[in-house]
Amino acid sequence: MQATVFSHDPDTGTTVVTDEGVSHEVSPEIFAASGLRFLRPGQRVNLTRESGEITRMWIVGIGRDESIR
């Protein structure tokens, strides 16, 4: 699923809004595991959601086994 970063604080979490208009909170642990150093509002990210929780966040082209196109 794709989303846009609404707000970001590495200590308290990240809020994203999916293309369907649904807001999700991404925990600081998921951000830390992403390998990303910073996110800015308006930035596009990809998400994996399992059982209603965001379990992975990455940017297309710099995620695991992805090439920049």
Phi and psi restraints in degrees (range 20) as a CNS / XPLOR table:
assign (resid 1 and name C) (resid 2 and name N)
       (resid 2 and name CA) (resid 2 and name C) 1.0 -108.0 20.0 2
assign (resid 2 and name N) (resid 2 and name CA)
       (resid 2 and name C) (resid 3 and name N) 1.0 150.5 20.0 2
assign (resid 2 and name C) (resid 3 and name N)
       (resid 3 and name CA) (resid 3 and name C) 1.0 -150.9 20.0 2
assign (resid 3 and name N) (resid 3 and name CA)
       (resid 3 and name C) (resid 4 and name N) 1.0 168.9 20.0 2
assign (resid 3 and name C) (resid 4 and name N)
       (resid 4 and name CA) (resid 4 and name C) 1.0 -116.3 20.0 2
assign (resid 4 and name N) (resid 4 and name CA)
       (resid 4 and name C) (resid 5 and name N) 1.0 135.3 20.0 2
assign (resid 4 and name C) (resid 5 and name N)
       (resid 5 and name CA) (resid 5 and name C) 1.0 -69.3 20.0 2
assign (resid 5 and name N) (resid 5 and name CA)
       (resid 5 and name C) (resid 6 and name N) 1.0 126.4 20.0 2
assign (resid 5 and name C) (resid 6 and name N)
       (resid 6 and name CA) (resid 6 and name C) 1.0 -93.9 20.0 2
assign (resid 6 and name N) (resid 6 and name CA)
       (resid 6 and name C) (resid 7 and name N) 1.0 -47.0 20.0 2
assign (resid 6 and name C) (resid 7 and name N)
       (resid 7 and name CA) (resid 7 and name C) 1.0 -150.7 20.0 2
assign (resid 7 and name N) (resid 7 and name CA)
       (resid 7 and name C) (resid 8 and name N) 1.0 156.8 20.0 2
assign (resid 7 and name C) (resid 8 and name N)
       (resid 8 and name CA) (resid 8 and name C) 1.0 -147.7 20.0 2
assign (resid 8 and name N) (resid 8 and name CA)
       (resid 8 and name C) (resid 9 and name N) 1.0 131.3 20.0 2
assign (resid 8 and name C) (resid 9 and name N)
       (resid 9 and name CA) (resid 9 and name C) 1.0 -143.3 20.0 2
assign (resid 9 and name N) (resid 9 and name CA)
       (resid 9 and name C) (resid 10 and name N) 1.0 116.5 20.0 2
assign (resid 9 and name C) (resid 10 and name N)
       (resid 10 and name CA) (resid 10 and name C) 1.0 -61.4 20.0 2
assign (resid 10 and name N) (resid 10 and name CA)
       (resid 10 and name C) (resid 11 and name N) 1.0 -20.1 20.0 2
assign (resid 10 and name C) (resid 11 and name N)
       (resid 11 and name CA) (resid 11 and name C) 1.0 -89.8 20.0 2
assign (resid 11 and name N) (resid 11 and name CA)
       (resid 11 and name C) (resid 12 and name N) 1.0 -29.8 20.0 2
assign (resid 11 and name C) (resid 12 and name N)
       (resid 12 and name CA) (resid 12 and name C) 1.0 -112.9 20.0 2
assign (resid 12 and name N) (resid 12 and name CA)
       (resid 12 and name C) (resid 13 and name N) 1.0 -17.8 20.0 2
assign (resid 12 and name C) (resid 13 and name N)
       (resid 13 and name CA) (resid 13 and name C) 1.0 128.1 20.0 2
assign (resid 13 and name N) (resid 13 and name CA)
       (resid 13 and name C) (resid 14 and name N) 1.0 176.4 20.0 2
assign (resid 13 and name C) (resid 14 and name N)
       (resid 14 and name CA) (resid 14 and name C) 1.0 -125.6 20.0 2
assign (resid 14 and name N) (resid 14 and name CA)
       (resid 14 and name C) (resid 15 and name N) 1.0 137.4 20.0 2
assign (resid 14 and name C) (resid 15 and name N)
       (resid 15 and name CA) (resid 15 and name C) 1.0 -107.6 20.0 2
assign (resid 15 and name N) (resid 15 and name CA)
       (resid 15 and name C) (resid 16 and name N) 1.0 128.3 20.0 2
assign (resid 15 and name C) (resid 16 and name N)
       (resid 16 and name CA) (resid 16 and name C) 1.0 -123.7 20.0 2
assign (resid 16 and name N) (resid 16 and name CA)
       (resid 16 and name C) (resid 17 and name N) 1.0 155.2 20.0 2
assign (resid 16 and name C) (resid 17 and name N)
       (resid 17 and name CA) (resid 17 and name C) 1.0 -122.3 20.0 2
assign (resid 17 and name N) (resid 17 and name CA)
       (resid 17 and name C) (resid 18 and name N) 1.0 122.0 20.0 2
assign (resid 17 and name C) (resid 18 and name N)
       (resid 18 and name CA) (resid 18 and name C) 1.0 -71.8 20.0 2
assign (resid 18 and name N) (resid 18 and name CA)
       (resid 18 and name C) (resid 19 and name N) 1.0 167.8 20.0 2
assign (resid 18 and name C) (resid 19 and name N)
       (resid 19 and name CA) (resid 19 and name C) 1.0 -62.5 20.0 2
assign (resid 19 and name N) (resid 19 and name CA)
       (resid 19 and name C) (resid 20 and name N) 1.0 -20.0 20.0 2
assign (resid 19 and name C) (resid 20 and name N)
       (resid 20 and name CA) (resid 20 and name C) 1.0 -84.7 20.0 2
assign (resid 20 and name N) (resid 20 and name CA)
       (resid 20 and name C) (resid 21 and name N) 1.0 -3.1 20.0 2
assign (resid 20 and name C) (resid 21 and name N)
       (resid 21 and name CA) (resid 21 and name C) 1.0 89.4 20.0 2
assign (resid 21 and name N) (resid 21 and name CA)
       (resid 21 and name C) (resid 22 and name N) 1.0 12.9 20.0 2
assign (resid 21 and name C) (resid 22 and name N)
       (resid 22 and name CA) (resid 22 and name C) 1.0 -95.4 20.0 2
assign (resid 22 and name N) (resid 22 and name CA)
       (resid 22 and name C) (resid 23 and name N) 1.0 130.5 20.0 2
assign (resid 22 and name C) (resid 23 and name N)
       (resid 23 and name CA) (resid 23 and name C) 1.0 -87.4 20.0 2
assign (resid 23 and name N) (resid 23 and name CA)
       (resid 23 and name C) (resid 24 and name N) 1.0 137.5 20.0 2
assign (resid 23 and name C) (resid 24 and name N)
       (resid 24 and name CA) (resid 24 and name C) 1.0 -133.2 20.0 2
assign (resid 24 and name N) (resid 24 and name CA)
       (resid 24 and name C) (resid 25 and name N) 1.0 143.9 20.0 2
assign (resid 24 and name C) (resid 25 and name N)
       (resid 25 and name CA) (resid 25 and name C) 1.0 -95.3 20.0 2
assign (resid 25 and name N) (resid 25 and name CA)
       (resid 25 and name C) (resid 26 and name N) 1.0 132.8 20.0 2
assign (resid 25 and name C) (resid 26 and name N)
       (resid 26 and name CA) (resid 26 and name C) 1.0 -110.6 20.0 2
assign (resid 26 and name N) (resid 26 and name CA)
       (resid 26 and name C) (resid 27 and name N) 1.0 124.2 20.0 2
assign (resid 26 and name C) (resid 27 and name N)
       (resid 27 and name CA) (resid 27 and name C) 1.0 -67.8 20.0 2
assign (resid 27 and name N) (resid 27 and name CA)
       (resid 27 and name C) (resid 28 and name N) 1.0 155.3 20.0 2
assign (resid 27 and name C) (resid 28 and name N)
       (resid 28 and name CA) (resid 28 and name C) 1.0 -58.5 20.0 2
assign (resid 28 and name N) (resid 28 and name CA)
       (resid 28 and name C) (resid 29 and name N) 1.0 -30.8 20.0 2
assign (resid 28 and name C) (resid 29 and name N)
       (resid 29 and name CA) (resid 29 and name C) 1.0 -65.9 20.0 2
assign (resid 29 and name N) (resid 29 and name CA)
       (resid 29 and name C) (resid 30 and name N) 1.0 -40.2 20.0 2
assign (resid 29 and name C) (resid 30 and name N)
       (resid 30 and name CA) (resid 30 and name C) 1.0 -67.1 20.0 2
assign (resid 30 and name N) (resid 30 and name CA)
       (resid 30 and name C) (resid 31 and name N) 1.0 -41.3 20.0 2
assign (resid 30 and name C) (resid 31 and name N)
       (resid 31 and name CA) (resid 31 and name C) 1.0 -61.4 20.0 2
assign (resid 31 and name N) (resid 31 and name CA)
       (resid 31 and name C) (resid 32 and name N) 1.0 -46.0 20.0 2
assign (resid 31 and name C) (resid 32 and name N)
       (resid 32 and name CA) (resid 32 and name C) 1.0 -60.1 20.0 2
assign (resid 32 and name N) (resid 32 and name CA)
       (resid 32 and name C) (resid 33 and name N) 1.0 -38.8 20.0 2
assign (resid 32 and name C) (resid 33 and name N)
       (resid 33 and name CA) (resid 33 and name C) 1.0 -74.7 20.0 2
assign (resid 33 and name N) (resid 33 and name CA)
       (resid 33 and name C) (resid 34 and name N) 1.0 -15.5 20.0 2
assign (resid 33 and name C) (resid 34 and name N)
       (resid 34 and name CA) (resid 34 and name C) 1.0 -71.1 20.0 2
assign (resid 34 and name N) (resid 34 and name CA)
       (resid 34 and name C) (resid 35 and name N) 1.0 -21.9 20.0 2
assign (resid 34 and name C) (resid 35 and name N)
       (resid 35 and name CA) (resid 35 and name C) 1.0 83.0 20.0 2
assign (resid 35 and name N) (resid 35 and name CA)
       (resid 35 and name C) (resid 36 and name N) 1.0 -2.7 20.0 2
assign (resid 35 and name C) (resid 36 and name N)
       (resid 36 and name CA) (resid 36 and name C) 1.0 -79.5 20.0 2
assign (resid 36 and name N) (resid 36 and name CA)
       (resid 36 and name C) (resid 37 and name N) 1.0 148.6 20.0 2
assign (resid 36 and name C) (resid 37 and name N)
       (resid 37 and name CA) (resid 37 and name C) 1.0 -98.4 20.0 2
assign (resid 37 and name N) (resid 37 and name CA)
       (resid 37 and name C) (resid 38 and name N) 1.0 -26.2 20.0 2
assign (resid 37 and name C) (resid 38 and name N)
       (resid 38 and name CA) (resid 38 and name C) 1.0 -160.7 20.0 2
assign (resid 38 and name N) (resid 38 and name CA)
       (resid 38 and name C) (resid 39 and name N) 1.0 149.9 20.0 2
assign (resid 38 and name C) (resid 39 and name N)
       (resid 39 and name CA) (resid 39 and name C) 1.0 -128.4 20.0 2
assign (resid 39 and name N) (resid 39 and name CA)
       (resid 39 and name C) (resid 40 and name N) 1.0 147.6 20.0 2
assign (resid 39 and name C) (resid 40 and name N)
       (resid 40 and name CA) (resid 40 and name C) 1.0 -120.8 20.0 2
assign (resid 40 and name N) (resid 40 and name CA)
       (resid 40 and name C) (resid 41 and name N) 1.0 149.6 20.0 2
assign (resid 40 and name C) (resid 41 and name N)
       (resid 41 and name CA) (resid 41 and name C) 1.0 -55.8 20.0 2
assign (resid 41 and name N) (resid 41 and name CA)
       (resid 41 and name C) (resid 42 and name N) 1.0 136.5 20.0 2
assign (resid 41 and name C) (resid 42 and name N)
       (resid 42 and name CA) (resid 42 and name C) 1.0 94.8 20.0 2
assign (resid 42 and name N) (resid 42 and name CA)
       (resid 42 and name C) (resid 43 and name N) 1.0 -12.5 20.0 2
assign (resid 42 and name C) (resid 43 and name N)
       (resid 43 and name CA) (resid 43 and name C) 1.0 -71.9 20.0 2
assign (resid 43 and name N) (resid 43 and name CA)
       (resid 43 and name C) (resid 44 and name N) 1.0 142.1 20.0 2
assign (resid 43 and name C) (resid 44 and name N)
       (resid 44 and name CA) (resid 44 and name C) 1.0 -90.7 20.0 2
assign (resid 44 and name N) (resid 44 and name CA)
       (resid 44 and name C) (resid 45 and name N) 1.0 137.7 20.0 2
assign (resid 44 and name C) (resid 45 and name N)
       (resid 45 and name CA) (resid 45 and name C) 1.0 -137.3 20.0 2
assign (resid 45 and name N) (resid 45 and name CA)
       (resid 45 and name C) (resid 46 and name N) 1.0 160.3 20.0 2
assign (resid 45 and name C) (resid 46 and name N)
       (resid 46 and name CA) (resid 46 and name C) 1.0 -105.7 20.0 2
assign (resid 46 and name N) (resid 46 and name CA)
       (resid 46 and name C) (resid 47 and name N) 1.0 147.9 20.0 2
assign (resid 46 and name C) (resid 47 and name N)
       (resid 47 and name CA) (resid 47 and name C) 1.0 -133.0 20.0 2
assign (resid 47 and name N) (resid 47 and name CA)
       (resid 47 and name C) (resid 48 and name N) 1.0 149.6 20.0 2
assign (resid 47 and name C) (resid 48 and name N)
       (resid 48 and name CA) (resid 48 and name C) 1.0 -114.8 20.0 2
assign (resid 48 and name N) (resid 48 and name CA)
       (resid 48 and name C) (resid 49 and name N) 1.0 131.1 20.0 2
assign (resid 48 and name C) (resid 49 and name N)
       (resid 49 and name CA) (resid 49 and name C) 1.0 -121.8 20.0 2
assign (resid 49 and name N) (resid 49 and name CA)
       (resid 49 and name C) (resid 50 and name N) 1.0 130.3 20.0 2
assign (resid 49 and name C) (resid 50 and name N)
       (resid 50 and name CA) (resid 50 and name C) 1.0 -130.7 20.0 2
assign (resid 50 and name N) (resid 50 and name CA)
       (resid 50 and name C) (resid 51 and name N) 1.0 129.3 20.0 2
assign (resid 50 and name C) (resid 51 and name N)
       (resid 51 and name CA) (resid 51 and name C) 1.0 53.0 20.0 2
assign (resid 51 and name N) (resid 51 and name CA)
       (resid 51 and name C) (resid 52 and name N) 1.0 38.9 20.0 2
assign (resid 51 and name C) (resid 52 and name N)
       (resid 52 and name CA) (resid 52 and name C) 1.0 81.8 20.0 2
assign (resid 52 and name N) (resid 52 and name CA)
       (resid 52 and name C) (resid 53 and name N) 1.0 -3.7 20.0 2
assign (resid 52 and name C) (resid 53 and name N)
       (resid 53 and name CA) (resid 53 and name C) 1.0 -110.4 20.0 2
assign (resid 53 and name N) (resid 53 and name CA)
       (resid 53 and name C) (resid 54 and name N) 1.0 141.1 20.0 2
assign (resid 53 and name C) (resid 54 and name N)
       (resid 54 and name CA) (resid 54 and name C) 1.0 -73.2 20.0 2
assign (resid 54 and name N) (resid 54 and name CA)
       (resid 54 and name C) (resid 55 and name N) 1.0 124.6 20.0 2
assign (resid 54 and name C) (resid 55 and name N)
       (resid 55 and name CA) (resid 55 and name C) 1.0 -113.0 20.0 2
assign (resid 55 and name N) (resid 55 and name CA)
       (resid 55 and name C) (resid 56 and name N) 1.0 -13.2 20.0 2
assign (resid 55 and name C) (resid 56 and name N)
       (resid 56 and name CA) (resid 56 and name C) 1.0 -155.1 20.0 2
assign (resid 56 and name N) (resid 56 and name CA)
       (resid 56 and name C) (resid 57 and name N) 1.0 143.6 20.0 2
assign (resid 56 and name C) (resid 57 and name N)
       (resid 57 and name CA) (resid 57 and name C) 1.0 -138.8 20.0 2
assign (resid 57 and name N) (resid 57 and name CA)
       (resid 57 and name C) (resid 58 and name N) 1.0 135.6 20.0 2
assign (resid 57 and name C) (resid 58 and name N)
       (resid 58 and name CA) (resid 58 and name C) 1.0 -157.4 20.0 2
assign (resid 58 and name N) (resid 58 and name CA)
       (resid 58 and name C) (resid 59 and name N) 1.0 167.4 20.0 2
assign (resid 58 and name C) (resid 59 and name N)
       (resid 59 and name CA) (resid 59 and name C) 1.0 -105.3 20.0 2
assign (resid 59 and name N) (resid 59 and name CA)
       (resid 59 and name C) (resid 60 and name N) 1.0 132.1 20.0 2
assign (resid 59 and name C) (resid 60 and name N)
       (resid 60 and name CA) (resid 60 and name C) 1.0 -56.0 20.0 2
assign (resid 60 and name N) (resid 60 and name CA)
       (resid 60 and name C) (resid 61 and name N) 1.0 131.0 20.0 2
assign (resid 60 and name C) (resid 61 and name N)
       (resid 61 and name CA) (resid 61 and name C) 1.0 99.4 20.0 2
assign (resid 61 and name N) (resid 61 and name CA)
       (resid 61 and name C) (resid 62 and name N) 1.0 -15.6 20.0 2
assign (resid 61 and name C) (resid 62 and name N)
       (resid 62 and name CA) (resid 62 and name C) 1.0 -130.2 20.0 2
assign (resid 62 and name N) (resid 62 and name CA)
       (resid 62 and name C) (resid 63 and name N) 1.0 14.8 20.0 2
assign (resid 62 and name C) (resid 63 and name N)
       (resid 63 and name CA) (resid 63 and name C) 1.0 -87.5 20.0 2
assign (resid 63 and name N) (resid 63 and name CA)
       (resid 63 and name C) (resid 64 and name N) 1.0 177.4 20.0 2
assign (resid 63 and name C) (resid 64 and name N)
       (resid 64 and name CA) (resid 64 and name C) 1.0 -56.4 20.0 2
assign (resid 64 and name N) (resid 64 and name CA)
       (resid 64 and name C) (resid 65 and name N) 1.0 126.8 20.0 2
assign (resid 64 and name C) (resid 65 and name N)
       (resid 65 and name CA) (resid 65 and name C) 1.0 58.0 20.0 2
assign (resid 65 and name N) (resid 65 and name CA)
       (resid 65 and name C) (resid 66 and name N) 1.0 30.6 20.0 2
assign (resid 65 and name C) (resid 66 and name N)
       (resid 66 and name CA) (resid 66 and name C) 1.0 -118.0 20.0 2
assign (resid 66 and name N) (resid 66 and name CA)
       (resid 66 and name C) (resid 67 and name N) 1.0 140.1 20.0 2
assign (resid 66 and name C) (resid 67 and name N)
       (resid 67 and name CA) (resid 67 and name C) 1.0 -104.4 20.0 2
assign (resid 67 and name N) (resid 67 and name CA)
       (resid 67 and name C) (resid 68 and name N) 1.0 150.1 20.0 2
assign (resid 67 and name C) (resid 68 and name N)
       (resid 68 and name CA) (resid 68 and name C) 1.0 -75.7 20.0 2
assign (resid 68 and name N) (resid 68 and name CA)
       (resid 68 and name C) (resid 69 and name N) 1.0 130.4 20.0 2
